Amino acid sequence: MSKFHVKKGDEVIVLAGKEKGKRGKIIHVMTEKQRVIVEGLQMVKKHMRKSQQNPQGAIVEREGSIHISNVKKAEAVAA
């Protein structure tokens, strides 16, 4: 397992890709794939099968992953 420069709960800025320049909080770190999921960024649509929660089925939007090299820790602003 590698040691990364960010961890769950950190505020990060995206450095590359279509979400470049946006900020968000890390929800999950995928260590094997070297990717992170950032709250509210890289939204993807997922088709959900019929179930008790979704009797009709549904299309839900959730966060997709971003490679860990494309994010940097945001500096905390001193108040």
C-alpha positions in Angstrom: 0.0 0.0 0.0 1.4 3.4 -1.0 1.3 6.5 1.0 -0.5 9.4 -0.6 -0.4 13.2 -0.2 -4.1 13.4 0.5 -6.6 11.4 2.7 -10.3 11.1 3.3 -11.8 14.4 4.5 -9.1 16.7 3.0 -10.1 19.7 0.9 -8.6 19.5 -2.5 -8.3 21.5 -5.8 -8.4 19.6 -9.1 -5.4 20.3 -11.3 -6.4 18.7 -14.6 -9.4 17.5 -16.6 -12.9 19.0 -17.1 -13.2 19.8 -13.4 -9.9 21.8 -13.4 -9.8 24.6 -10.8 -12.8 23.3 -8.7 -12.6 22.5 -5.0 -14.2 19.7 -3.0 -13.8 17.3 -0.1 -12.5 13.8 -0.5 -15.2 11.2 0.2 -13.2 8.0 -0.6 -9.6 7.0 -1.5 -9.1 4.0 -3.7 -5.5 2.9 -2.9 -5.2 0.1 -5.4 -6.3 2.2 -8.4 -4.7 5.4 -7.1 -7.9 7.3 -7.5 -10.0 9.6 -5.2 -13.7 10.4 -5.2 -14.3 14.2 -4.5 -17.7 15.4 -3.3 -19.8 17.1 -6.0 -17.2 16.6 -8.8 -16.9 14.4 -11.9 -20.6 13.5 -11.8 -21.6 10.4 -13.8 -25.0 8.9 -14.5 -25.6 5.4 -13.3 -28.6 3.3 -14.4 -30.2 1.5 -11.5 -32.1 -1.7 -11.8 -35.6 -2.1 -10.4 -35.6 -2.7 -6.7 -37.6 -2.0 -3.5 -36.0 1.5 -3.3 -36.6 2.2 -7.0 -39.6 0.2 -8.2 -39.5 1.9 -11.6 -35.7 1.8 -11.8 -33.8 5.1 -12.0 -30.9 7.0 -13.4 -28.9 8.5 -10.6 -26.0 10.9 -10.6 -23.0 10.1 -8.5 -19.4 11.2 -8.2 -16.9 9.5 -10.4 -13.2 9.0 -9.6 -10.3 11.3 -10.3 -6.6 10.1 -10.5 -4.7 11.1 -7.4 -2.1 12.9 -9.4 -4.7 15.4 -10.6 -5.6 16.8 -7.2 -3.6 18.8 -4.7 -4.4 19.6 -1.1 -6.0 23.1 -0.7 -4.2 25.3 1.8 -6.4 26.3 4.7 -7.2 30.0 4.8 -6.2 31.6 8.2 -9.1 33.5 9.7 
